[in-house]
Amino acid sequence: MNKNYLIFSVIFLMVLFIKCKPAAEDRDKMHQNAKRLSDSIARVIDAAMEEVKIEQPTAKLDSVK
């Protein structure tokens, strides 16, 4: 009897897992949104880094006296 319950519960969980995962189109849309969001964040970070960029002197400074 316990073996039947075990088999039934495993089959039930497998069906539940298969039916509840998102469709392929939904997954593709989620990946596109994540890519767009990460690109947007990267652009904001690049803009902020460019804004506070420290310019390096072009001439060599003599540090030995």
Order of alpha helices (4+ residues) and beta strands (2+ residues): alpha-alpha
